[in-house]
């Protein structure tokens, strides 16, 4: 088949571009070798859009800015000290600045990219060759405890929300990074977190369960009317990281007509959980195969974590994405299945999340 369009369920490129210490010296509109994603490399790789995360980093000067902070090597893996919650006021200010940056970037792009607010925008951009950006918060720290600013964020374009990153907040508890370990690492949603589920359903904001612990996952499964979506994770039966989904969780995603985006990061996909290692494309295909065989090809997609994690050598940046599609094709997926995994499944679940029946 000709190059299949690809939609990516999660990247940290927006935050990476905005924060000077993380990559603010590069432009999304010009091709560079820095980072994993920019508009020219997206075009080379057939990437038509993605879910762009705003992630509030620890405050400047915090030792938690070091990705190895609190790392303890164990006999068979590792564990990282649980990250601290961030102050709401700090997160709200940072998030507002990144959103302003995003809309300035959209203006600079001169029609080559646009922030998507409705399914019709997504579909039209595909037809017109415009790159689609969906605004996502990775952690709900910028949202007030009384939820009074959620609707305002929705008006500014928020269409996907992860309640937690791997740290606690007033809404719930993220999984600390550990291997090997169950994702059942603590209590689930708080009472205000449960109300946040209902408000997201009402407004048509997709709830992303990545980084949420197992009890929080089941709380959302019980409360939400929308499909269950995990944007970027791996299969726990293959890689026993706290960040990955158990078989019961995978089954629940399928039963809800939801979607599981497979992350590319070796630390979440290698059977040994080696955080600094590499993984061949066949290793990623193994995760996709597992989900497709267990709950069907309609419920698996891609969630790279570009600019937020180490990438496999063969997928060093967005320009290399056709290699993964080729590996899936060689693994026996037909054209229809490839299109579902590459972009159609994401389009469906976004439509179903944004337009409740």
VOPAGU-2260 file (C-alpha; in pm, 1 decimal, decimal comma):
REM VOPAGU-2260
SITE   aa  ch    i         X         Y         Z
SITE  UNK   A    0       0,0       0,0       0,0
SITE  UNK   A    1     103,2     363,1     -33,2
SITE  UNK   A    2     221,6     541,3     280,2
SITE  UNK   A    3     -53,2     504,2     538,7
SITE  UNK   A    4    -151,8     812,5     739,9
SITE  UNK   A    5     -47,8     787,4    1106,5
SITE  UNK   A    6    -202,5     955,6    1410,0
SITE  UNK   A    7      -4,9     945,9    1734,1
SITE  UNK   A    8    -183,2     918,0    2068,7
SITE  UNK   A    9      76,3    1094,2    2283,4
SITE  UNK   A   10     380,4    1317,3    2261,6
SITE  UNK   A   11     551,1    1573,7    2484,7
SITE  UNK   A   12     672,7    1789,1    2196,5
SITE  UNK   A   13     472,0    2098,1    2289,0
SITE  UNK   A   14     614,9    2107,2    2640,7
SITE  UNK   A   15     960,8    2024,0    2506,8
SITE  UNK   A   16     945,5    2315,5    2261,5
SITE  UNK   A   17     822,3    2562,9    2520,3
SITE  UNK   A   18    1056,3    2486,7    2809,8
SITE  UNK   A   19    1400,6    2634,2    2722,4
SITE  UNK   A   20    1595,4    2375,7    2921,3
SITE  UNK   A   21    1409,4    2099,3    2739,5
SITE  UNK   A   22    1438,6    2218,7    2379,6
SITE  UNK   A   23    1311,9    2573,1    2337,5
SITE  UNK   A   24    1595,3    2643,2    2094,4
SITE  UNK   A   25    1429,3    2452,7    1812,1
SITE  UNK   A   26    1124,6    2525,9    1601,4
SITE  UNK   A   27     837,4    2290,1    1529,4
SITE  UNK   A   28     813,5    2438,1    1180,7
SITE  UNK   A   29    1172,8    2369,6    1074,0
SITE  UNK   A   30    1350,8    2038,9    1032,1
SITE  UNK   A   31    1624,7    1971,4    1285,0
SITE  UNK   A   32    1793,0    1667,8    1432,0
SITE  UNK   A   33    1691,0    1778,7    1781,6
SITE  UNK   A   34    1413,7    1599,5    1961,2
SITE  UNK   A   35    1183,8    1349,1    1795,4
SITE  UNK   A   36     918,4    1551,1    1618,8
SITE  UNK   A   37     874,8    1859,7    1403,8
SITE  UNK   A   38     644,7    1937,1    1112,4
SITE  UNK   A   39     888,9    1846,2     831,4
SITE  UNK   A   40     978,2    1511,3     991,1
SITE  UNK   A   41     609,2    1444,3    1051,4
SITE  UNK   A   42     550,7    1489,1     680,1
SITE  UNK   A   43     835,6    1252,3     595,4
SITE  UNK   A   44     689,9     985,8     823,5
SITE  UNK   A   45     326,3    1019,0     719,1
SITE  UNK   A   46     227,3    1157,5    1060,8
SITE  UNK   A   47     -95,1    1355,7    1015,4
SITE  UNK   A   48    -138,3    1467,7    1375,8
SITE  UNK   A   49    -132,6    1371,5    1738,0
SITE  UNK   A   50    -230,3    1439,3    2095,6
SITE  UNK   A   51       8,9    1703,0    2229,9
SITE  UNK   A   52      60,1    1704,9    2604,8
SITE  UNK   A   53     108,5    1995,5    2839,6
SITE  UNK   A   54     308,8    1852,3    3127,8
SITE  UNK   A   55     397,9    2067,3    3428,5
SITE  UNK   A   56     760,4    1989,8    3518,7
SITE  UNK   A   57     885,6    2010,5    3876,4
SITE  UNK   A   58     972,5    2370,7    3970,6
SITE  UNK   A   59    1311,4    2506,7    3869,6
SITE  UNK   A   60    1580,5    2398,9    4112,8
SITE  UNK   A   61    1391,4    2088,1    4221,6
SITE  UNK   A   62    1604,2    1770,7    4226,7
SITE  UNK   A   63    1303,2    1593,1    4073,9
SITE  UNK   A   64    1387,7    1748,7    3737,5
SITE  UNK   A   65    1650,5    1476,0    3713,0
SITE  UNK   A   66    1483,3    1177,6    3542,2
SITE  UNK   A   67    1697,3     947,6    3759,9
SITE  UNK   A   68    1587,1    1115,1    4083,2
SITE  UNK   A   69    1537,0     863,3    4363,2
SITE  UNK   A   70    1646,2     567,4    4148,1
SITE  UNK   A   71    1717,2     245,1    4336,1
SITE  UNK   A   72    1846,2     -55,4    4144,4
SITE  UNK   A   73    1705,6    -387,0    4268,5
SITE  UNK   A   74    1810,5    -745,6    4203,3
SITE  UNK   A   75    1565,3    -781,0    3915,7
SITE  UNK   A   76    1480,8    -423,8    3820,0
SITE  UNK   A   77    1443,6     -77,5    3970,4
SITE  UNK   A   78    1218,6     160,3    4152,3
SITE  UNK   A   79    1204,4     537,0    4149,3
SITE  UNK   A   80    1102,2     741,4    4449,0
SITE  UNK   A   81     745,9     868,6    4414,1
SITE  UNK   A   82     735,6    1218,0    4267,5
SITE  UNK   A   83     591,0    1506,0    4465,2
SITE  UNK   A   84     267,5    1679,6    4373,2
SITE  UNK   A   85     307,5    2023,0    4213,0
SITE  UNK   A   86     133,3    2336,2    4337,3
SITE  UNK   A   87    -186,9    2423,5    4153,0
SITE  UNK   A   88     -96,8    2791,8    4109,2
SITE  UNK   A   89     238,0    2705,3    3953,3
SITE  UNK   A   90      82,0    2446,9    3721,6
SITE  UNK   A   91    -198,7    2680,2    3617,2
SITE  UNK   A   92      47,1    2955,2    3525,1
SITE  UNK   A   93     276,8    2719,9    3333,7
SITE  UNK   A   94     -14,1    2559,2    3148,9
SITE  UNK   A   95    -157,5    2895,4    3043,5
SITE  UNK   A   96     178,8    2997,3    2901,5
SITE  UNK   A   97     211,5    2674,9    2701,4
SITE  UNK   A   98    -139,9    2712,8    2559,5
SITE  UNK   A   99     -54,9    3068,9    2451,3
SITE  UNK   A  100     261,4    2929,4    2291,2
SITE  UNK   A  101      57,2    2667,3    2104,2
SITE  UNK   A  102    -177,1    2922,4    1948,8
SITE  UNK   A  103     115,6    3144,3    1853,6
SITE  UNK   A  104     269,0    2841,3    1683,3
SITE  UNK   A  105     -57,2    2778,4    1498,7
SITE  UNK   A  106     -48,7    3135,7    1366,0
SITE  UNK   A  107     313,4    3097,0    1255,3
SITE  UNK   A  108     230,0    2772,7    1072,0
SITE  UNK   A  109      22,7    2967,1     816,2
SITE  UNK   A  110    -239,1    2696,4     771,9
SITE  UNK   A  111      -4,5    2396,7     781,6
SITE  UNK   A  112    -123,1    2289,6    1128,4
SITE  UNK   A  113    -430,9    2358,6    1337,0
SITE  UNK   A  114    -561,6    2292,6    1685,5
SITE  UNK   A  115    -853,6    2051,9    1660,3
SITE  UNK   A  116   -1168,2    2118,8    1864,2
SITE  UNK   A  117   -1420,8    1884,3    1696,8
SITE  UNK   A  118   -1419,9    1561,9    1499,8
SITE  UNK   A  119   -1512,8    1752,5    1184,1
SITE  UNK   A  120   -1184,5    1946,9    1217,4
SITE  UNK   A  121    -989,5    1622,2    1241,6
SITE  UNK   A  122   -1155,2    1473,2     935,8
SITE  UNK   A  123   -1123,2    1793,4     731,8
SITE  UNK   A  124    -754,7    1830,9     816,9
SITE  UNK   A  125    -690,1    1477,5     693,6
SITE  UNK   A  126    -853,4    1559,3     360,8
SITE  UNK   A  127    -676,1    1895,2     327,8
SITE  UNK   A  128    -329,7    1781,8     436,7
SITE  UNK   A  129    -326,5    1999,1     750,5
SITE  UNK   A  130    -145,0    1866,9    1056,8
SITE  UNK   A  131    -382,2    1816,8    1351,9
SITE  UNK   A  132    -290,5    1905,6    1709,6
SITE  UNK   A  133    -512,8    1795,6    1996,9
SITE  UNK   A  134    -451,3    1970,7    2329,2
SITE  UNK   A  135    -399,0    1736,2    2624,8
SITE  UNK   A  136    -306,8    1788,8    2989,0
SITE  UNK   A  137     -79,5    1518,7    3130,1
SITE  UNK   A  138    -193,2    1556,4    3488,7
SITE  UNK   A  139    -487,6    1767,2    3605,1
SITE  UNK   A  140    -286,7    1988,9    3842,1
SITE  UNK   A  141    -386,3    2310,2    3654,7
SITE  UNK   A  142    -754,0    2236,0    3718,0
SITE  UNK   A  143    -900,6    2384,6    4034,6
SITE  UNK   A  144   -1029,5    2150,3    4303,1
SITE  UNK   A  145   -1382,3    2287,9    4258,1
SITE  UNK   A  146   -1349,3    2228,2    3878,6
SITE  UNK   A  147   -1445,4    2591,5    3817,1
SITE  UNK   A  148   -1188,0    2643,8    3539,0
SITE  UNK   A  149   -1241,9    2315,6    3351,4
SITE  UNK   A  150   -1497,7    2463,6    3114,5
SITE  UNK   A  151   -1268,8    2757,8    3040,1
SITE  UNK   A  152    -990,1    2516,2    2946,9
SITE  UNK   A  153   -1236,4    2332,2    2724,8
SITE  UNK   A  154   -1316,2    2661,6    2552,4
SITE  UNK   A  155    -941,4    2710,9    2496,9
SITE  UNK   A  156    -921,0    2374,0    2320,5
SITE  UNK   A  157    -866,6    2109,2    2588,7
SITE  UNK   A  158   -1000,1    1784,5    2442,2
SITE  UNK   A  159    -800,8    1517,2    2627,5
SITE  UNK   A  160    -715,7    1493,9    2996,6
SITE  UNK   A  161    -494,8    1260,4    3195,7
SITE  UNK   A  162    -600,2    1302,6    3557,4
SITE  UNK   A  163    -253,8    1219,0    3687,3
SITE  UNK   A  164     105,6    1180,1    3583,9
SITE  UNK   A  165     317,5     946,8    3798,8
SITE  UNK   A  166     262,9    1160,6    4107,4
SITE  UNK   A  167     -39,7    1237,3    4325,9
SITE  UNK   A  168    -274,0    1534,0    4300,3
SITE  UNK   A  169    -614,3    1625,3    4440,0
SITE  UNK   A  170    -787,8    1402,4    4185,2
SITE  UNK   A  171    -600,3    1073,9    4220,6
SITE  UNK   A  172    -273,0     886,1    4234,2
SITE  UNK   A  173     -31,1     817,4    3953,6
SITE  UNK   A  174     174,2     501,3    3947,3
SITE  UNK   A  175     533,8     541,6    4066,2
SITE  UNK   A  176     787,7     399,2    3821,6
SITE  UNK   A  177     878,8      45,3    3930,1
SITE  UNK   A  178     980,5    -279,8    3762,9
SITE  UNK   A  179     877,2    -551,5    3815,3
SITE  UNK   A  180     561,5    -449,8    3996,5
SITE  UNK   A  181     183,9    -451,6    3968,1
SITE  UNK   A  182       7,7    -126,6    3869,1
SITE  UNK   A  183    -192,4    -164,5    4191,3
SITE  UNK   A  184      14,9      83,7    4390,4
SITE  UNK   A  185    -228,8     280,2    4605,5
SITE  UNK   A  186    -575,0     432,1    4644,7
SITE  UNK   A  187    -792,0     528,1    4349,9
SITE  UNK   A  188    -973,1     849,3    4262,4
SITE  UNK   A  189   -1060,9    1101,8    4528,6
SITE  UNK   A  190   -1419,5    1227,2    4556,1
SITE  UNK   A  191   -1332,7    1532,2    4346,2
SITE  UNK   A  192   -1162,0    1300,4    4098,0
SITE  UNK   A  193   -1489,9    1112,8    4060,3
SITE  UNK   A  194   -1669,1    1439,0    3991,1
SITE  UNK   A  195   -1406,0    1521,5    3731,4
SITE  UNK   A  196   -1500,3    1202,7    3543,7
SITE  UNK   A  197   -1861,3    1319,8    3519,7
SITE  UNK   A  198   -1762,5    1669,0    3406,5
SITE  UNK   A  199   -1531,3    1534,1    3135,6
SITE  UNK   A  200   -1814,3    1314,7    3009,0
SITE  UNK   A  201   -2050,1    1613,1    3006,8
SITE  UNK   A  202   -1812,3    1843,3    2820,9
SITE  UNK   A  203   -1679,5    1581,4    2579,8
SITE  UNK   A  204   -1321,0    1573,0    2706,3
SITE  UNK   A  205   -1152,8    1236,9    2646,6
SITE  UNK   A  206   -1018,6    1080,3    2967,1
SITE  UNK   A  207    -671,3     931,3    2931,3
SITE  UNK   A  208    -587,2     656,3    3181,5
SITE  UNK   A  209    -211,9     648,0    3114,2
SITE  UNK   A  210      -7,8     691,9    3435,6
SITE  UNK   A  211    -312,1     618,0    3654,5
SITE  UNK   A  212    -280,9     337,8    3908,4
SITE  UNK   A  213    -498,2      28,9    3882,6
SITE  UNK   A  214    -756,6     131,1    4141,8
SITE  UNK   A  215    -801,1     465,7    3971,1
SITE  UNK   A  216    -844,5     286,3    3638,9
SITE  UNK   A  217   -1128,9      79,0    3781,0
SITE  UNK   A  218   -1290,2     386,7    3935,5
SITE  UNK   A  219   -1304,4     551,6    3593,9
SITE  UNK   A  220   -1428,3     228,6    3435,5
SITE  UNK   A  221   -1717,2     221,5    3681,2
SITE  UNK   A  222   -1810,4     589,7    3650,0
SITE  UNK   A  223   -1743,7     691,8    3290,4
SITE  UNK   A  224   -1991,6     673,0    3003,8
SITE  UNK   A  225   -1711,9     712,0    2748,7
SITE  UNK   A  226   -1472,6     456,8    2599,1
SITE  UNK   A  227   -1173,1     371,3    2818,4
SITE  UNK   A  228    -857,5     509,8    2661,4
SITE  UNK   A  229    -491,9     456,3    2752,2
SITE  UNK   A  230    -281,1     673,4    2524,1
SITE  UNK   A  231      70,1     539,7    2583,4
SITE  UNK   A  232     155,9     224,3    2775,4
SITE  UNK   A  233     260,9    -135,0    2722,2
SITE  UNK   A  234     134,8    -483,6    2805,2
SITE  UNK   A  235     212,4    -586,8    3164,6
SITE  UNK   A  236     227,2    -955,5    3070,3
SITE  UNK   A  237     523,1    -872,6    2843,0
SITE  UNK   A  238     689,0    -593,9    3044,6
SITE  UNK   A  239     594,8    -595,8    3413,9
SITE  UNK   A  240     615,2    -219,3    3470,1
SITE  UNK   A  241     371,2     -36,8    3694,1
SITE  UNK   A  242     291,1     179,2    3390,8
SITE  UNK   A  243     154,8    -111,6    3188,6
SITE  UNK   A  244    -188,5    -272,7    3167,7
SITE  UNK   A  245    -286,9    -609,4    3309,5
SITE  UNK   A  246    -499,3    -850,3    3108,1
SITE  UNK   A  247    -810,1    -752,9    3307,1
SITE  UNK   A  248    -750,8    -387,0    3224,9
SITE  UNK   A  249    -694,5    -465,5    2858,2
SITE  UNK   A  250   -1020,9    -661,7    2852,3
SITE  UNK   A  251   -1205,0    -365,6    3007,1
SITE  UNK   A  252   -1069,5    -134,3    2736,9
SITE  UNK   A  253   -1207,0    -366,4    2470,2
SITE  UNK   A  254   -1544,3    -409,4    2640,0
SITE  UNK   A  255   -1588,9     -30,9    2651,4
SITE  UNK   A  256   -1508,8       3,3    2278,8
SITE  UNK   A  257   -1199,9     190,6    2391,4
SITE  UNK   A  258    -840,2     210,9    2276,3
SITE  UNK   A  259    -491,9     115,1    2391,8
SITE  UNK   A  260    -204,1     316,1    2241,9
SITE  UNK   A  261     123,0     121,5    2247,5
SITE  UNK   A  262     418,7     324,6    2371,6
SITE  UNK   A  263     755,3     301,9    2192,7
SITE  UNK   A  264     979,2     350,9    2498,7
SITE  UNK   A  265    1206,5      47,7    2560,8
SITE  UNK   A  266    1165,1      76,4    2938,2
SITE  UNK   A  267     792,1      13,8    2898,3
SITE  UNK   A  268     816,5    -250,2    2626,2
SITE  UNK   A  269    1129,0    -463,5    2683,2
SITE  UNK   A  270    1058,0    -783,0    2881,6
SITE  UNK   A  271    1348,8    -699,4    3115,5
SITE  UNK   A  272    1229,8    -340,4    3169,9
SITE  UNK   A  273    1575,1    -200,2    3091,7
SITE  UNK   A  274    1518,8     174,8    3083,9
SITE  UNK   A  275    1830,8     264,4    2887,0
SITE  UNK   A  276    1821,1     -27,6    2644,3
SITE  UNK   A  277    1694,3     -60,5    2289,8
SITE  UNK   A  278    1411,4    -265,8    2143,8
SITE  UNK   A  279    1369,3    -393,0    1787,3
SITE  UNK   A  280    1053,2    -317,9    1594,7
SITE  UNK   A  281     951,2    -681,0    1645,4
SITE  UNK   A  282     936,4    -606,1    2017,8
SITE  UNK   A  283     680,1    -330,6    1964,7
SITE  UNK   A  284     485,4    -547,4    1721,0
SITE  UNK   A  285     467,8    -809,5    1997,4
SITE  UNK   A  286     274,3    -566,4    2219,6
SITE  UNK   A  287      42,4    -469,9    1933,2
SITE  UNK   A  288     -14,5    -837,4    1849,0
SITE  UNK   A  289     -96,3    -917,8    2210,8
SITE  UNK   A  290    -367,2    -653,5    2232,6
SITE  UNK   A  291    -506,4    -720,8    1885,3
SITE  UNK   A  292    -536,2   -1094,3    1953,1
SITE  UNK   A  293    -687,4   -1043,4    2298,0
SITE  UNK   A  294    -948,0    -770,7    2231,1
SITE  UNK   A  295    -936,7    -711,6    1856,0
SITE  UNK   A  296    -753,4    -490,2    1609,9
SITE  UNK   A  297   -1017,8    -218,1    1657,4
SITE  UNK   A  298    -878,9    -144,1    2003,6
SITE  UNK   A  299    -505,1     -99,3    1952,7
SITE  UNK   A  300    -316,6     200,9    1817,3
SITE  UNK   A  301       8,8     396,1    1853,8
SITE  UNK   A  302     112,2     624,1    2141,2
SITE  UNK   A  303     479,2     700,8    2086,0
SITE  UNK   A  304     572,3     932,9    2376,6
SITE  UNK   A  305     793,0    1127,9    2134,8
SITE  UNK   A  306     999,1    1393,2    2315,9
SITE  UNK   A  307     901,6    1241,3    2648,4
SITE  UNK   A  308    1097,3     915,2    2658,2
SITE  UNK   A  309    1390,6     730,6    2504,6
SITE  UNK   A  310    1301,5     596,9    2159,9
SITE  UNK   A  311    1414,1     271,9    1992,5
SITE  UNK   A  312    1703,3     323,3    1752,4
SITE  UNK   A  313    1488,6     218,1    1457,1
SITE  UNK   A  314    1227,0     480,5    1552,8
SITE  UNK   A  315    1465,7     762,4    1635,0
SITE  UNK   A  316    1215,2    1024,9    1523,7
SITE  UNK   A  317     881,3    1073,1    1348,4
SITE  UNK   A  318    1039,0    1038,9    1004,0
SITE  UNK   A  319    1103,6     670,1    1078,6
SITE  UNK   A  320     738,6     577,0    1145,3
SITE  UNK   A  321     690,7     393,7     812,2
SITE  UNK   A  322     937,3     132,1     939,7
SITE  UNK   A  323     688,9      31,4    1210,1
SITE  UNK   A  324     404,5      14,6     958,2
SITE  UNK   A  325     622,8    -204,9     736,7
SITE  UNK   A  326     702,0    -432,2    1032,2
SITE  UNK   A  327     329,6    -470,4    1101,8
SITE  UNK   A  328     263,7    -541,9     735,1
SITE  UNK   A  329     534,6    -807,3     734,3
SITE  UNK   A  330     375,3    -947,9    1049,7
SITE  UNK   A  331      55,7   -1025,5     859,4
SITE  UNK   A  332    -164,7    -718,5     905,1
SITE  UNK   A  333    -369,9    -636,0     595,9
SITE  UNK   A  334    -429,2    -284,9     465,4
SITE  UNK   A  335    -757,1    -240,1     653,6
SITE  UNK   A  336    -602,7    -344,2     985,0
SITE  UNK   A  337    -298,6    -123,3     925,2
SITE  UNK   A  338    -520,8     180,5     870,2
SITE  UNK   A  339    -710,4     104,9    1190,8
SITE  UNK   A  340    -392,2      80,5    1396,6
SITE  UNK   A  341    -230,1     377,6    1225,0
SITE  UNK   A  342    -512,3     629,9    1256,6
SITE  UNK   A  343    -872,5     512,3    1216,1
SITE  UNK   A  344    -903,6     371,5    1568,8
SITE  UNK   A  345    -788,8     702,5    1717,9
SITE  UNK   A  346   -1034,4     892,9    1500,4
SITE  UNK   A  347   -1319,3     668,7    1614,7
SITE  UNK   A  348   -1248,3     689,6    1985,8
SITE  UNK   A  349   -1198,2    1066,2    1972,8
SITE  UNK   A  350   -1532,5    1106,1    1798,2
SITE  UNK   A  351   -1704,3     878,6    2049,1
SITE  UNK   A  352   -1545,0    1064,9    2343,0
SITE  UNK   A  353   -1621,9    1413,9    2212,7
SITE  UNK   A  354   -1972,9    1343,6    2085,0
SITE  UNK   A  355   -2149,6    1139,5    2356,7
SITE  UNK   A  356   -2460,7     965,6    2230,3
